[in-house]
Amino acid sequence: DGANWVPRNPVFDQAKVAAMVKAGVQRLTNMQLSDGGWGWFSGWGEQSYPHTTAYVVHGLQVAKANGVAIVPGVLERGIAWLENHQAEQIAIIKRWDKGLSPRKQYADNLDAFVFMVLVDAGKDNADMREFLYRDRGHLAVYGKAMYGMALHKTGQKDKLDMVMRNIGQFVVRDRENQTAYLNLGNGDYWWYWYGSEYEAQAYYLKL
């Protein structure tokens, strides 16, 4: 009976949406590990991972910005974990020229993600900012876009302009349909998180 139909989709019920958000935040809070990070699962023997931790912290940042209550200390401990991870990565990159181990030659997409999340937390590390700029040619389009978001937030206009030009090389315009999209050229890494064409385009549009 259409006259008596009651929408059950939570989109039509703000109270249900609020309850779902509260339950989700509580689950994430319960899954935080003792070191402040997050892993794939919560439990004995689990370890924190930088991508998982950055993803959760970013989500909690968005939730907090939209008025969702976060248990005191949860976000701060996650941010501290990411800061420690970033410091380790900076040290590893600096070891490259010295031939020491462990080492890596370039800042990577995960470094860009963590950098963006930390900048959102007011933690702008100049060393990592410079490494990412130097190594931007090794970043996927998604990584460049996340780095660009951080540059925008910190007012690094010259660097942002260059990154936007770098990303612009991947823009394909269809004048007939009056549309544009990013051709990521990610045939070798499309299955990785930084190969997501949807999220890369979303971040590019935010820029």
C-alpha positions as CSV (number, residue, x, y, z in Angstrom):
1,D,0.0,0.0,0.0
2,G,1.8,3.1,-1.2
3,A,-0.1,5.4,1.2
4,N,1.3,3.4,4.2
5,W,4.8,2.9,2.8
6,V,7.6,3.7,5.3
7,P,11.1,4.2,3.9
8,R,13.5,1.8,5.4
9,N,16.6,2.9,3.6
10,P,18.8,4.7,6.2
11,V,19.3,7.6,3.6
12,F,15.8,8.6,4.6
13,D,16.4,8.3,8.4
14,Q,18.9,10.6,10.0
15,A,18.7,8.8,13.3
16,K,19.6,5.5,11.6
17,V,22.5,7.1,9.8
18,A,23.7,8.6,13.1
19,A,23.4,5.2,14.8
20,M,25.4,3.5,12.0
21,V,28.1,6.1,12.2
22,K,28.3,5.8,16.0
23,A,28.5,2.0,15.8
24,G,31.2,2.2,13.1
25,V,33.4,4.6,15.1
26,Q,33.0,2.4,18.1
27,R,34.2,-0.7,16.2
28,L,37.2,1.2,14.9
29,T,37.9,2.4,18.5
30,N,37.7,-1.2,19.8
31,M,40.1,-2.4,17.0
32,Q,42.8,0.1,17.8
33,L,46.0,-1.7,18.8
34,S,48.1,-1.0,21.9
35,D,50.7,0.9,19.9
36,G,48.0,3.3,18.6
37,G,47.8,1.9,15.0
38,W,45.4,-0.4,13.2
39,G,45.9,-3.7,11.4
40,W,43.8,-5.9,9.3
41,F,42.1,-7.5,12.3
42,S,42.1,-6.9,16.0
43,G,43.4,-9.5,18.4
44,W,46.4,-11.3,19.8
45,G,49.5,-11.2,17.6
46,E,48.2,-8.4,15.4
47,Q,50.4,-5.6,14.1
48,S,49.7,-2.2,12.9
49,Y,50.1,-1.3,9.2
50,P,50.7,2.2,7.8
51,H,48.1,2.0,5.1
52,T,45.4,0.7,7.4
53,T,46.3,3.2,10.1
54,A,46.3,6.1,7.6
55,Y,42.9,5.0,6.2
56,V,41.3,4.8,9.6
57,V,42.8,8.0,10.9
58,H,41.7,9.8,7.7
59,G,38.1,8.4,8.2
60,L,38.1,9.5,11.8
61,Q,39.3,13.0,10.8
62,V,36.4,13.3,8.4
63,A,34.0,12.1,11.0
64,K,35.3,14.6,13.6
65,A,35.1,17.4,11.1
66,N,31.4,16.5,10.6
67,G,30.6,16.6,14.3
68,V,31.0,12.9,15.2
69,A,32.2,12.3,18.7
70,I,35.5,10.5,18.9
71,V,36.8,8.9,22.1
72,P,39.5,11.2,23.5
73,G,43.0,9.9,22.7
74,V,42.0,7.5,19.9
75,L,42.8,10.0,17.0
76,E,45.8,11.4,18.8
77,R,47.4,8.0,19.3
78,G,46.8,7.1,15.6
79,I,48.4,10.3,14.5
80,A,51.4,9.7,16.8
81,W,51.8,6.2,15.2
82,L,51.8,7.7,11.7
83,E,54.3,10.4,12.8
84,N,56.7,7.6,14.0
85,H,56.2,5.7,10.8
86,Q,56.9,8.8,8.7
87,A,60.1,9.5,10.7
88,E,61.3,6.0,10.1
89,Q,60.6,6.3,6.4
90,I,62.6,9.6,6.2
91,A,65.5,8.0,7.9
92,I,65.3,5.0,5.5
93,I,65.3,7.4,2.5
94,K,68.3,9.3,3.9
95,R,70.2,6.0,4.2
96,W,70.1,5.5,0.4
97,D,73.1,7.7,-0.5
98,K,75.1,6.3,2.5
99,G,74.6,2.7,1.3
100,L,73.1,1.7,4.7
101,S,70.3,-0.7,5.3
102,P,67.3,-0.7,5.4
103,R,67.0,1.9,2.7
104,K,64.9,3.0,-0.2
105,Q,65.6,5.4,-3.0
106,Y,62.3,7.2,-3.4
107,A,59.4,8.5,-1.4
108,D,56.4,6.4,-2.5
109,N,52.6,6.5,-2.7
110,L,52.2,5.3,0.9
111,D,54.4,8.2,2.0
112,A,52.1,10.6,0.1
113,F,49.0,9.1,1.8
114,V,50.5,9.3,5.3
115,F,51.8,12.9,4.6
116,M,48.4,14.0,3.5
117,V,46.7,12.6,6.6
118,L,49.4,14.1,8.9
119,V,49.0,17.5,7.3
120,D,45.3,17.3,7.9
121,A,46.3,16.8,11.6
122,G,48.5,19.9,11.4
123,K,51.8,17.9,11.1
124,D,53.7,19.2,8.1
125,N,57.1,17.5,7.9
126,A,59.4,19.5,5.7
127,D,61.7,16.6,5.0
128,M,59.0,14.4,3.7
129,R,57.4,17.3,1.8
130,E,60.7,17.8,-0.1
131,F,61.3,14.1,-0.7
132,L,57.8,13.7,-2.2
133,Y,58.3,16.8,-4.4
134,R,61.7,15.5,-5.6
135,D,60.2,12.0,-6.3
136,R,56.8,13.0,-7.6
137,G,57.7,11.4,-11.0
138,H,57.7,8.0,-9.2
139,L,54.2,8.6,-7.7
140,A,51.0,7.2,-9.2
141,V,48.4,9.8,-10.2
142,Y,46.5,9.0,-7.0
143,G,49.7,9.6,-5.0
144,K,50.3,12.9,-6.7
145,A,46.7,14.0,-6.0
146,M,47.0,13.2,-2.3
147,Y,50.3,15.0,-2.2
148,G,48.6,17.9,-4.0
149,M,45.9,18.0,-1.3
150,A,48.5,18.4,1.4
151,L,50.3,21.1,-0.6
152,H,47.1,23.0,-1.0
153,K,46.4,22.9,2.7
154,T,49.8,24.1,3.6
155,G,49.8,26.9,1.0
156,Q,52.7,25.5,-1.1
157,K,51.5,27.2,-4.2
158,D,54.6,26.8,-6.4
159,K,54.9,23.1,-5.7
160,L,51.1,22.6,-6.1
161,D,51.2,24.3,-9.5
162,M,53.9,21.9,-10.6
163,V,52.1,18.8,-9.3
164,M,48.9,20.0,-11.0
165,R,50.8,20.2,-14.3
166,N,52.2,16.7,-13.7
167,I,48.7,15.4,-13.2
168,G,47.4,17.4,-16.1
169,Q,49.4,15.2,-18.5
170,F,46.9,12.4,-17.7
171,V,43.8,14.4,-18.3
172,V,41.8,13.3,-21.4
173,R,39.1,15.7,-22.7
174,D,36.2,14.7,-24.9
175,R,35.1,18.0,-26.5
176,E,32.1,16.4,-28.2
177,N,30.6,15.1,-24.9
178,Q,32.1,18.0,-22.9
179,T,33.7,15.6,-20.4
180,A,37.1,14.9,-19.0
181,Y,38.7,12.1,-17.1
182,L,42.1,10.9,-15.9
183,N,43.8,8.2,-18.0
184,L,46.0,6.8,-15.2
185,G,48.1,4.5,-17.4
186,N,48.1,2.1,-14.5
187,G,48.1,-1.2,-16.4
188,D,50.9,-2.6,-14.2
189,Y,49.5,-1.7,-10.8
190,W,45.7,-1.3,-11.2
191,W,45.0,-3.8,-8.5
192,Y,47.0,-1.8,-5.8
193,W,45.2,0.7,-3.6
194,Y,47.0,3.6,-5.4
195,G,45.8,2.2,-8.8
196,S,42.1,3.1,-8.0
197,E,40.9,5.3,-10.9
198,Y,37.8,6.3,-8.9
199,E,39.6,7.6,-5.9
200,A,42.3,9.3,-8.0
201,Q,39.7,11.2,-9.9
202,A,37.9,12.2,-6.7
203,Y,41.0,13.6,-5.2
204,Y,41.9,15.4,-8.4
205,L,38.4,17.0,-8.5
206,K,38.9,18.2,-4.9
207,L,42.1,20.0,-6.1
